[in-house]
């Protein structure tokens, strides 16, 4: 299970960094990809500026789940 939490933490770091650095594929994906790409689906509801914050908060959430899961597993 450690691999799962590690992958969640790495994904969270990428999302947080992508939101902070305003990576286009995370914060402004093509709306036509909304069916198969979750960030594009969120872009239908939020502006590009809000997508930066939504993406960063997603990343923080992934990191929190990874940390809490790893802590719960070790006790």
N, C-alpha and C positions, 0 to 999 in steps of 0.2 A: 504493500500500500504506500510505501514511501515514494515510489516512482510517481504515483498518482498525485500526491501532494507537491512533489517537486515540479511536475508539469503544470499544475495549477499555479504555483508561485511564479514560474517562468512566464506563463501566459499573462498573469497579472502584471508582471513587470513590463512586458511588451505593450500591453494595453495602456498602462499608466504613462509610460514613456511616449507612446504614440499619441495619446491625447495631449500631453504637455508640449510635444514638439510639433503637433498639428500635421501628422502624416496623412496625406491625401487618401490613401486606400482605407484608412480607418475613420477619418472625420468627414470625408466628402466622396463616398463611393457612388458609382452610377446608380440612379434610381431603378434602372431596368433590372438590376441584379437583386432586387428586394425579395424575390421568391426563394433564392438559394443562398443569400448572404445576409446574416443577421444585422450587420452594421448598416447595410443599405436599407433594410426594413426600418430600422430606427431613424434613419435619415429622412424617411417620409414624414415623421412626426416632429422632428426637432430641426432647428436651424443649424448651420455649420458651426457657429460659435457654441451653441448648446451641445452639439455633438462632441466637442472637445471635452467638456465637463462630464458628459454621460460616459464617454469612453474611459476617461480617467477614473471615474467612480466605479465602473465595471472592473477595472484593473485592481483597484483597492479592495473591492469585494472578493475577487479571486484570491488575492494575497491573504485576506482575512480568513477565508474558508480553508486555505492551505495551512495557515498557521494553527488555527483552532483544531483542524483535523489531525495534524501531526501531534499537537499537544495532547489531544484526547487519546490518541493511539499510544502515546508513551506512558500514560499514567495507568 
